[in-house]
């Protein structure tokens, strides 16, 4: 039995968790990522026709309500200085 150094031991990617994190963070999920997550969860390869359909799908990023974090904050402070003058 061979010894593999700890630094070169790598766990396989958990595609289902990765897709869930993308969706939670409001990021775009590609069809290829979705396809890998489905195949990993059912532990078998999908038929080629289904692979083509799912591979082309894209889950758009979720839009969040409210103003983005850095949207216009420096402009707001600059306008306050202009108003004071």
mmCIF file of the C-alpha atoms, coordinates in Angstrom:
data_MODEL
# 
_entry.id   MODEL 
# 
loop_
_atom_site.group_PDB 
_atom_site.id 
_atom_site.type_symbol 
_atom_site.label_atom_id 
_atom_site.label_alt_id 
_atom_site.label_comp_id 
_atom_site.label_asym_id 
_atom_site.label_entity_id 
_atom_site.label_seq_id 
_atom_site.pdbx_PDB_ins_code 
_atom_site.Cartn_x 
_atom_site.Cartn_y 
_atom_site.Cartn_z 
_atom_site.occupancy 
_atom_site.B_iso_or_equiv 
_atom_site.pdbx_formal_charge 
_atom_site.auth_seq_id 
_atom_site.auth_comp_id 
_atom_site.auth_asym_id 
_atom_site.auth_atom_id 
_atom_site.pdbx_PDB_model_num 
ATOM 1  C CA . UNK A 1 1  ? 0.000   0.000  0.000   1.00 0.00 ? 1  UNK A CA 1 
ATOM 2  C CA . UNK A 1 2  ? 1.421   3.366  -1.008  1.00 0.00 ? 2  UNK A CA 1 
ATOM 3  C CA . UNK A 1 3  ? 1.449   6.441  1.172   1.00 0.00 ? 3  UNK A CA 1 
ATOM 4  C CA . UNK A 1 4  ? 0.118   9.601  -0.414  1.00 0.00 ? 4  UNK A CA 1 
ATOM 5  C CA . UNK A 1 5  ? 1.358   12.815 1.181   1.00 0.00 ? 5  UNK A CA 1 
ATOM 6  C CA . UNK A 1 6  ? -1.349  14.761 2.987   1.00 0.00 ? 6  UNK A CA 1 
ATOM 7  C CA . UNK A 1 7  ? -0.714  17.890 0.897   1.00 0.00 ? 7  UNK A CA 1 
ATOM 8  C CA . UNK A 1 8  ? -1.571  16.063 -2.345  1.00 0.00 ? 8  UNK A CA 1 
ATOM 9  C CA . UNK A 1 9  ? -4.766  14.420 -1.049  1.00 0.00 ? 9  UNK A CA 1 
ATOM 10 C CA . UNK A 1 10 ? -7.749  16.181 -2.609  1.00 0.00 ? 10 UNK A CA 1 
ATOM 11 C CA . UNK A 1 11 ? -11.437 15.569 -1.979  1.00 0.00 ? 11 UNK A CA 1 
ATOM 12 C CA . UNK A 1 12 ? -13.679 15.429 -5.041  1.00 0.00 ? 12 UNK A CA 1 
ATOM 13 C CA . UNK A 1 13 ? -15.671 18.586 -5.773  1.00 0.00 ? 13 UNK A CA 1 
ATOM 14 C CA . UNK A 1 14 ? -19.183 18.595 -4.355  1.00 0.00 ? 14 UNK A CA 1 
ATOM 15 C CA . UNK A 1 15 ? -21.034 20.188 -7.276  1.00 0.00 ? 15 UNK A CA 1 
ATOM 16 C CA . UNK A 1 16 ? -24.408 20.220 -5.536  1.00 0.00 ? 16 UNK A CA 1 
ATOM 17 C CA . UNK A 1 17 ? -23.050 22.300 -2.662  1.00 0.00 ? 17 UNK A CA 1 
ATOM 18 C CA . UNK A 1 18 ? -21.250 24.596 -5.099  1.00 0.00 ? 18 UNK A CA 1 
ATOM 19 C CA . UNK A 1 19 ? -24.492 25.260 -7.034  1.00 0.00 ? 19 UNK A CA 1 
ATOM 20 C CA . UNK A 1 20 ? -26.381 25.895 -3.799  1.00 0.00 ? 20 UNK A CA 1 
ATOM 21 C CA . UNK A 1 21 ? -23.743 28.411 -2.724  1.00 0.00 ? 21 UNK A CA 1 
ATOM 22 C CA . UNK A 1 22 ? -23.916 30.169 -6.121  1.00 0.00 ? 22 UNK A CA 1 
ATOM 23 C CA . UNK A 1 23 ? -27.696 30.448 -5.836  1.00 0.00 ? 23 UNK A CA 1 
ATOM 24 C CA . UNK A 1 24 ? -27.509 31.644 -2.222  1.00 0.00 ? 24 UNK A CA 1 
ATOM 25 C CA . UNK A 1 25 ? -24.954 34.315 -3.171  1.00 0.00 ? 25 UNK A CA 1 
ATOM 26 C CA . UNK A 1 26 ? -27.079 35.462 -6.114  1.00 0.00 ? 26 UNK A CA 1 
ATOM 27 C CA . UNK A 1 27 ? -24.547 34.357 -8.729  1.00 0.00 ? 27 UNK A CA 1 
ATOM 28 C CA . UNK A 1 28 ? -25.282 32.995 -12.180 1.00 0.00 ? 28 UNK A CA 1 
ATOM 29 C CA . UNK A 1 29 ? -25.334 29.159 -12.372 1.00 0.00 ? 29 UNK A CA 1 
ATOM 30 C CA . UNK A 1 30 ? -24.273 27.682 -15.687 1.00 0.00 ? 30 UNK A CA 1 
ATOM 31 C CA . UNK A 1 31 ? -25.981 24.688 -17.223 1.00 0.00 ? 31 UNK A CA 1 
ATOM 32 C CA . UNK A 1 32 ? -22.736 22.732 -17.064 1.00 0.00 ? 32 UNK A CA 1 
ATOM 33 C CA . UNK A 1 33 ? -22.504 23.241 -13.291 1.00 0.00 ? 33 UNK A CA 1 
ATOM 34 C CA . UNK A 1 34 ? -26.148 22.261 -12.935 1.00 0.00 ? 34 UNK A CA 1 
ATOM 35 C CA . UNK A 1 35 ? -25.568 19.160 -15.047 1.00 0.00 ? 35 UNK A CA 1 
ATOM 36 C CA . UNK A 1 36 ? -22.604 18.072 -12.917 1.00 0.00 ? 36 UNK A CA 1 
ATOM 37 C CA . UNK A 1 37 ? -24.608 18.600 -9.725  1.00 0.00 ? 37 UNK A CA 1 
ATOM 38 C CA . UNK A 1 38 ? -27.520 16.494 -11.012 1.00 0.00 ? 38 UNK A CA 1 
ATOM 39 C CA . UNK A 1 39 ? -25.265 13.677 -12.226 1.00 0.00 ? 39 UNK A CA 1 
ATOM 40 C CA . UNK A 1 40 ? -23.299 13.660 -8.986  1.00 0.00 ? 40 UNK A CA 1 
ATOM 41 C CA . UNK A 1 41 ? -26.471 13.527 -6.887  1.00 0.00 ? 41 UNK A CA 1 
ATOM 42 C CA . UNK A 1 42 ? -28.024 10.625 -8.832  1.00 0.00 ? 42 UNK A CA 1 
ATOM 43 C CA . UNK A 1 43 ? -24.604 8.959  -9.285  1.00 0.00 ? 43 UNK A CA 1 
ATOM 44 C CA . UNK A 1 44 ? -25.063 8.188  -12.952 1.00 0.00 ? 44 UNK A CA 1 
ATOM 45 C CA . UNK A 1 45 ? -24.749 9.897  -16.309 1.00 0.00 ? 45 UNK A CA 1 
ATOM 46 C CA . UNK A 1 46 ? -27.877 11.394 -17.887 1.00 0.00 ? 46 UNK A CA 1 
ATOM 47 C CA . UNK A 1 47 ? -28.877 10.460 -21.457 1.00 0.00 ? 47 UNK A CA 1 
ATOM 48 C CA . UNK A 1 48 ? -27.170 12.585 -24.102 1.00 0.00 ? 48 UNK A CA 1 
ATOM 49 C CA . UNK A 1 49 ? -30.389 14.374 -25.154 1.00 0.00 ? 49 UNK A CA 1 
ATOM 50 C CA . UNK A 1 50 ? -31.037 15.464 -21.555 1.00 0.00 ? 50 UNK A CA 1 
ATOM 51 C CA . UNK A 1 51 ? -27.383 16.474 -21.138 1.00 0.00 ? 51 UNK A CA 1 
ATOM 52 C CA . UNK A 1 52 ? -27.672 18.806 -24.144 1.00 0.00 ? 52 UNK A CA 1 
ATOM 53 C CA . UNK A 1 53 ? -30.816 20.472 -22.774 1.00 0.00 ? 53 UNK A CA 1 
ATOM 54 C CA . UNK A 1 54 ? -29.544 20.899 -19.220 1.00 0.00 ? 54 UNK A CA 1 
ATOM 55 C CA . UNK A 1 55 ? -26.087 21.963 -20.424 1.00 0.00 ? 55 UNK A CA 1 
ATOM 56 C CA . UNK A 1 56 ? -27.638 24.916 -22.285 1.00 0.00 ? 56 UNK A CA 1 
ATOM 57 C CA . UNK A 1 57 ? -29.739 26.068 -19.338 1.00 0.00 ? 57 UNK A CA 1 
ATOM 58 C CA . UNK A 1 58 ? -28.696 29.022 -17.232 1.00 0.00 ? 58 UNK A CA 1 
ATOM 59 C CA . UNK A 1 59 ? -30.124 29.971 -13.867 1.00 0.00 ? 59 UNK A CA 1 
ATOM 60 C CA . UNK A 1 60 ? -29.971 33.763 -13.688 1.00 0.00 ? 60 UNK A CA 1 
ATOM 61 C CA . UNK A 1 61 ? -28.607 35.490 -10.642 1.00 0.00 ? 61 UNK A CA 1 
ATOM 62 C CA . UNK A 1 62 ? -31.213 36.459 -8.076  1.00 0.00 ? 62 UNK A CA 1 
ATOM 63 C CA . UNK A 1 63 ? -31.775 40.180 -7.863  1.00 0.00 ? 63 UNK A CA 1 
ATOM 64 C CA . UNK A 1 64 ? -31.702 41.495 -4.344  1.00 0.00 ? 64 UNK A CA 1 
ATOM 65 C CA . UNK A 1 65 ? -33.765 44.405 -3.164  1.00 0.00 ? 65 UNK A CA 1 
ATOM 66 C CA . UNK A 1 66 ? -32.222 47.634 -2.073  1.00 0.00 ? 66 UNK A CA 1 
ATOM 67 C CA . UNK A 1 67 ? -29.269 49.680 -3.051  1.00 0.00 ? 67 UNK A CA 1 
ATOM 68 C CA . UNK A 1 68 ? -25.931 47.977 -3.769  1.00 0.00 ? 68 UNK A CA 1 
ATOM 69 C CA . UNK A 1 69 ? -23.261 48.429 -1.102  1.00 0.00 ? 69 UNK A CA 1 
ATOM 70 C CA . UNK A 1 70 ? -21.074 50.912 -2.964  1.00 0.00 ? 70 UNK A CA 1 
ATOM 71 C CA . UNK A 1 71 ? -23.734 52.588 -5.076  1.00 0.00 ? 71 UNK A CA 1 
ATOM 72 C CA . UNK A 1 72 ? -23.215 56.323 -5.091  1.00 0.00 ? 72 UNK A CA 1 
ATOM 73 C CA . UNK A 1 73 ? -21.928 56.678 -1.524  1.00 0.00 ? 73 UNK A CA 1 
ATOM 74 C CA . UNK A 1 74 ? -18.909 58.818 -2.537  1.00 0.00 ? 74 UNK A CA 1 
ATOM 75 C CA . UNK A 1 75 ? -21.218 60.908 -4.733  1.00 0.00 ? 75 UNK A CA 1 
ATOM 76 C CA . UNK A 1 76 ? -23.608 61.443 -1.821  1.00 0.00 ? 76 UNK A CA 1 
ATOM 77 C CA . UNK A 1 77 ? -20.781 62.784 0.355   1.00 0.00 ? 77 UNK A CA 1 
ATOM 78 C CA . UNK A 1 78 ? -19.486 64.985 -2.458  1.00 0.00 ? 78 UNK A CA 1 
ATOM 79 C CA . UNK A 1 79 ? -22.960 66.438 -3.017  1.00 0.00 ? 79 UNK A CA 1 
ATOM 80 C CA . UNK A 1 80 ? -23.281 67.218 0.690   1.00 0.00 ? 80 UNK A CA 1 
ATOM 81 C CA . UNK A 1 81 ? -20.075 69.268 0.477   1.00 0.00 ? 81 UNK A CA 1 
ATOM 82 C CA . UNK A 1 82 ? -21.414 71.086 -2.591  1.00 0.00 ? 82 UNK A CA 1 
ATOM 83 C CA . UNK A 1 83 ? -24.695 71.824 -0.800  1.00 0.00 ? 83 UNK A CA 1 
ATOM 84 C CA . UNK A 1 84 ? -22.791 73.270 2.157   1.00 0.00 ? 84 UNK A CA 1 
ATOM 85 C CA . UNK A 1 85 ? -20.847 75.632 -0.118  1.00 0.00 ? 85 UNK A CA 1 
# 
